[in-house]
Amino acid sequence: MPNMDYDIWKETELTEKYLSGVRGAIPLAKEQIELILRIIDGCNIKVERIMDLGCGDGILAASILQQYANTEAVLLDISEPMIQAARNKLAKYSENLDFVLFDFGESRWTEMVKTKGLFSIIISGFSIHHQTDKKKMEIYSDIFKLLMPGGLFLNLDQVSSSTDRVSFLFDDYFIDSLYNMYDRNGIGKTRQEVAEEWYNREDIGVNKLAPVEKQCEWLREIGFGDVDCYFKVFEIALFGGRKPMISGDSLK
Ligand SMILES: C[S@@+](CC[C@H](N)C(=O)[O-])C[C@H]1O[C@@H](n2cnc3c(N)ncnc32)[C@H](O)[C@@H]1O
């Protein structure tokens, strides 16, 4: 199996840079998590079993577990340092957790996670955008199959801008956010240095961004109901849908 370009995430240095830098600077991150919890709450589903796909340090799973403490969770990531960071972050829930070191770009990935049954929620954060569009569709289709009827899929991800100018606005917005975070933490970097760091970040080259409208259409075609983009600010979008209770029915 050849190394894929997103294998860069296996490097400890990149994971540390992400967790101590970009992750903490994602604009409106707190609001995104509040919204995720609100959507879950509004779905009236029994949150028994969840999966965090491309979990990183498990920030999204941790937010759900904080609210639904007895839930079983599967956390899948391709990167050993990330899985280790998630183990540390979620140590207090360890009895209910399965960590899976695997590449969801490989078609066998579902075999690794479905042993204990279907999921009430599958969530993913800033991970699927490294896949080609064809692969994204396959992954969404796999996710649909892994959900129990009524189950919820939420993808908080980077999506494409409509034009280069809008993309520039997003970069500018993110650079300000990073700069302000460093400033708050007493890390003295000029805005120019932060901009250089942003434009030269390693993972930028492995992004394969797609418009959120198109991705919502794919979800509808697969059979998800109640598909929507619940939140969007420039290239950061929270979108998803639910697996209908009865095939073809949308949930209310
Ligand atoms: C930008 S980080 C996001 C981490 C976390 N979900 C968050 O919201 O902060 C992307 C994560 O996806 C993982 N990842 C990227 N491609 C993957 C793949 N094909 N299979 C499994 N994990 C993958 C990386 O190792 C990394 O932990």
PDBQT file of the ligand as one rigid body, heavy atoms in Angstrom, charges set to zero:
ROOT
HETATM    1  C1  LIG A 301      -6.931  18.586  11.269  1.00  0.00    +0.000 C 
HETATM    2  S1  LIG A 301      -6.891  17.176  12.286  1.00  0.00    +0.000 S 
HETATM    3  C2  LIG A 301      -8.485  17.250  13.075  1.00  0.00    +0.000 C 
HETATM    4  C3  LIG A 301      -8.535  16.501  14.369  1.00  0.00    +0.000 C 
HETATM    5  C4  LIG A 301      -9.862  16.587  15.129  1.00  0.00    +0.000 C 
HETATM    6  N1  LIG A 301     -10.915  15.874  14.465  1.00  0.00    +0.000 N 
HETATM    7  C5  LIG A 301     -10.274  18.013  15.378  1.00  0.00    +0.000 C 
HETATM    8  O1  LIG A 301     -11.437  18.367  15.124  1.00  0.00    +0.000 OA
HETATM    9  O2  LIG A 301      -9.437  18.782  15.855  1.00  0.00    +0.000 OA
HETATM   10  C6  LIG A 301      -7.143  15.902  11.110  1.00  0.00    +0.000 C 
HETATM   11  C7  LIG A 301      -7.088  14.529  11.718  1.00  0.00    +0.000 C 
HETATM   12  O3  LIG A 301      -7.542  13.579  10.759  1.00  0.00    +0.000 OA
HETATM   13  C8  LIG A 301      -6.651  12.477  10.750  1.00  0.00    +0.000 C 
HETATM   14  N2  LIG A 301      -6.715  11.881   9.422  1.00  0.00    +0.000 N 
HETATM   15  C9  LIG A 301      -6.439  12.486   8.234  1.00  0.00    +0.000 A 
HETATM   16  N3  LIG A 301      -6.640  11.619   7.227  1.00  0.00    +0.000 NA
HETATM   17  C10 LIG A 301      -7.040  10.444   7.798  1.00  0.00    +0.000 A 
HETATM   18  C11 LIG A 301      -7.396   9.173   7.255  1.00  0.00    +0.000 A 
HETATM   19  N4  LIG A 301      -7.378   8.955   5.947  1.00  0.00    +0.000 N 
HETATM   20  N5  LIG A 301      -7.761   8.196   8.108  1.00  0.00    +0.000 NA
HETATM   21  C12 LIG A 301      -7.780   8.423   9.449  1.00  0.00    +0.000 A 
HETATM   22  N6  LIG A 301      -7.450   9.616  10.024  1.00  0.00    +0.000 NA
HETATM   23  C13 LIG A 301      -7.098  10.617   9.196  1.00  0.00    +0.000 A 
HETATM   24  C14 LIG A 301      -5.295  13.076  11.083  1.00  0.00    +0.000 C 
HETATM   25  O4  LIG A 301      -4.380  12.130  11.564  1.00  0.00    +0.000 OA
HETATM   26  C15 LIG A 301      -5.680  14.118  12.122  1.00  0.00    +0.000 C 
HETATM   27  O5  LIG A 301      -5.694  13.587  13.411  1.00  0.00    +0.000 OA
ENDROOT
TORSDOF 0
